[in-house]
Amino acid sequence: MGRQNGKESIKIFSHLGNFDGERIGANKGEPVWNKVQFAEGDAVYVTVPGGEQCSGEIYKIYRDYTNTVTYTVYFTCQGENRSSGNFPANKIRKR
């Protein structure tokens, strides 16, 4: 239902009725979009700034300062030299 005063508001629907509450504890699970989806050495395509699709290879997986899974990729775009960059999972797909 959103966040209020730094707390996550939830609604529970059951056969006993509907209940409002606050989620407590750290065990909320990690969102699907932030789980590791590729492995080091995977052959991938990356979407670089400007929209071009370049072929590359996952070099390193890490979490950035916001705890978001990020991948360092060595890639080559058509007619260019090999480059490297850091990409979130939504800018990568398997080859």
DRENRO-67487 format. One record per residue (C-alpha): x, z, y negated. Coordinates in nm, 3 decimals, always signed. Each point is the difference from the previous one (the first is absolute). Example, Ala and Ser with C-alpha at 12.3 -4.5 7.8 and 13.67 -1.06 7.14 Angstrom:
% residues 2
<pt><east>+1.230</east><up>+0.780</up><north>+0.450</north></pt>
<pt><east>+0.137</east><up>-0.066</up><north>-0.344</north></pt>
% end
This chain:
% residues 95
<pt><east>+0.000</east><up>+0.000</up><north>+0.000</north></pt>
<pt><east>+0.306</east><up>+0.008</up><north>-0.228</north></pt>
<pt><east>+0.228</east><up>+0.258</up><north>-0.153</north></pt>
<pt><east>-0.093</east><up>+0.277</up><north>-0.239</north></pt>
<pt><east>+0.245</east><up>+0.253</up><north>-0.143</north></pt>
<pt><east>+0.268</east><up>-0.125</up><north>+0.241</north></pt>
<pt><east>-0.216</east><up>+0.059</up><north>+0.309</north></pt>
<pt><east>-0.155</east><up>-0.263</up><north>+0.224</north></pt>
<pt><east>-0.380</east><up>+0.028</up><north>+0.016</north></pt>
<pt><east>-0.164</east><up>-0.089</up><north>+0.331</north></pt>
<pt><east>-0.353</east><up>-0.030</up><north>+0.138</north></pt>
<pt><east>-0.079</east><up>+0.076</up><north>+0.364</north></pt>
<pt><east>-0.309</east><up>-0.151</up><north>+0.161</north></pt>
<pt><east>-0.125</east><up>+0.165</up><north>+0.319</north></pt>
<pt><east>-0.316</east><up>+0.067</up><north>+0.195</north></pt>
<pt><east>-0.005</east><up>+0.345</up><north>-0.164</north></pt>
<pt><east>-0.009</east><up>-0.144</up><north>-0.350</north></pt>
<pt><east>+0.232</east><up>-0.139</up><north>-0.265</north></pt>
<pt><east>+0.275</east><up>+0.214</up><north>-0.147</north></pt>
<pt><east>+0.232</east><up>-0.036</up><north>-0.299</north></pt>
<pt><east>+0.346</east><up>+0.152</up><north>+0.005</north></pt>
<pt><east>+0.370</east><up>-0.032</up><north>-0.075</north></pt>
<pt><east>+0.263</east><up>-0.127</up><north>+0.238</north></pt>
<pt><east>+0.264</east><up>+0.265</up><north>+0.059</north></pt>
<pt><east>+0.331</east><up>-0.011</up><north>+0.182</north></pt>
<pt><east>+0.270</east><up>-0.260</up><north>+0.014</north></pt>
<pt><east>-0.120</east><up>-0.165</up><north>+0.320</north></pt>
<pt><east>-0.193</east><up>-0.288</up><north>-0.158</north></pt>
<pt><east>+0.190</east><up>-0.267</up><north>+0.186</north></pt>
<pt><east>+0.183</east><up>-0.288</up><north>-0.152</north></pt>
<pt><east>-0.196</east><up>-0.300</up><north>-0.127</north></pt>
<pt><east>+0.027</east><up>-0.311</up><north>+0.219</north></pt>
<pt><east>+0.152</east><up>-0.207</up><north>-0.281</north></pt>
<pt><east>+0.294</east><up>+0.244</up><north>-0.026</north></pt>
<pt><east>+0.099</east><up>+0.011</up><north>+0.369</north></pt>
<pt><east>+0.315</east><up>-0.177</up><north>+0.118</north></pt>
<pt><east>-0.109</east><up>-0.349</up><north>+0.109</north></pt>
<pt><east>+0.333</east><up>-0.178</up><north>+0.048</north></pt>
<pt><east>+0.331</east><up>+0.088</up><north>+0.166</north></pt>
<pt><east>+0.358</east><up>-0.059</up><north>-0.108</north></pt>
<pt><east>+0.102</east><up>-0.347</up><north>+0.111</north></pt>
<pt><east>-0.353</east><up>-0.145</up><north>-0.002</north></pt>
<pt><east>-0.020</east><up>-0.364</up><north>-0.114</north></pt>
<pt><east>-0.251</east><up>-0.016</up><north>-0.287</north></pt>
<pt><east>-0.131</east><up>-0.196</up><north>-0.293</north></pt>
<pt><east>+0.000</east><up>+0.177</up><north>-0.337</north></pt>
<pt><east>-0.198</east><up>-0.086</up><north>-0.310</north></pt>
<pt><east>+0.243</east><up>+0.021</up><north>-0.291</north></pt>
<pt><east>-0.100</east><up>+0.045</up><north>-0.365</north></pt>
<pt><east>-0.149</east><up>-0.332</up><north>-0.106</north></pt>
<pt><east>-0.181</east><up>-0.042</up><north>+0.333</north></pt>
<pt><east>+0.255</east><up>-0.199</up><north>+0.201</north></pt>
<pt><east>+0.015</east><up>+0.070</up><north>+0.376</north></pt>
<pt><east>+0.359</east><up>+0.049</up><north>+0.119</north></pt>
<pt><east>+0.133</east><up>+0.062</up><north>+0.350</north></pt>
<pt><east>+0.197</east><up>+0.315</up><north>+0.061</north></pt>
<pt><east>+0.093</east><up>+0.293</up><north>+0.218</north></pt>
<pt><east>-0.080</east><up>+0.370</up><north>-0.035</north></pt>
<pt><east>+0.326</east><up>+0.183</up><north>-0.072</north></pt>
<pt><east>-0.111</east><up>+0.356</up><north>-0.071</north></pt>
<pt><east>-0.319</east><up>+0.208</up><north>-0.007</north></pt>
<pt><east>-0.033</east><up>+0.293</up><north>-0.239</north></pt>
<pt><east>-0.245</east><up>+0.196</up><north>-0.209</north></pt>
<pt><east>+0.035</east><up>-0.037</up><north>-0.376</north></pt>
<pt><east>-0.040</east><up>+0.279</up><north>-0.255</north></pt>
<pt><east>-0.382</east><up>-0.020</up><north>+0.033</north></pt>
<pt><east>+0.024</east><up>+0.039</up><north>+0.383</north></pt>
<pt><east>-0.112</east><up>-0.362</up><north>+0.044</north></pt>
<pt><east>+0.152</east><up>-0.187</up><north>+0.296</north></pt>
<pt><east>+0.223</east><up>-0.271</up><north>-0.141</north></pt>
<pt><east>+0.215</east><up>-0.260</up><north>+0.174</north></pt>
<pt><east>+0.335</east><up>-0.143</up><north>-0.106</north></pt>
<pt><east>-0.005</east><up>-0.367</up><north>+0.102</north></pt>
<pt><east>+0.276</east><up>-0.261</up><north>+0.000</north></pt>
<pt><east>-0.175</east><up>-0.328</up><north>-0.073</north></pt>
<pt><east>+0.064</east><up>-0.365</up><north>-0.082</north></pt>
<pt><east>-0.233</east><up>-0.211</up><north>-0.209</north></pt>
<pt><east>+0.003</east><up>-0.378</up><north>+0.026</north></pt>
<pt><east>+0.311</east><up>-0.144</up><north>-0.167</north></pt>
<pt><east>+0.141</east><up>+0.342</up><north>-0.098</north></pt>
<pt><east>+0.270</east><up>+0.237</up><north>+0.123</north></pt>
<pt><east>-0.074</east><up>+0.310</up><north>+0.205</north></pt>
<pt><east>-0.137</east><up>+0.289</up><north>-0.207</north></pt>
<pt><east>-0.128</east><up>+0.349</up><north>+0.067</north></pt>
<pt><east>-0.290</east><up>+0.197</up><north>-0.138</north></pt>
<pt><east>-0.231</east><up>+0.293</up><north>+0.064</north></pt>
<pt><east>-0.357</east><up>-0.079</up><north>+0.100</north></pt>
<pt><east>-0.315</east><up>+0.193</up><north>+0.095</north></pt>
<pt><east>-0.173</east><up>-0.099</up><north>+0.327</north></pt>
<pt><east>-0.269</east><up>-0.204</up><north>-0.177</north></pt>
<pt><east>+0.269</east><up>-0.248</up><north>-0.117</north></pt>
<pt><east>+0.135</east><up>-0.052</up><north>+0.355</north></pt>
<pt><east>-0.130</east><up>-0.174</up><north>+0.311</north></pt>
<pt><east>+0.161</east><up>-0.068</up><north>+0.338</north></pt>
<pt><east>+0.153</east><up>-0.340</up><north>+0.072</north></pt>
% end
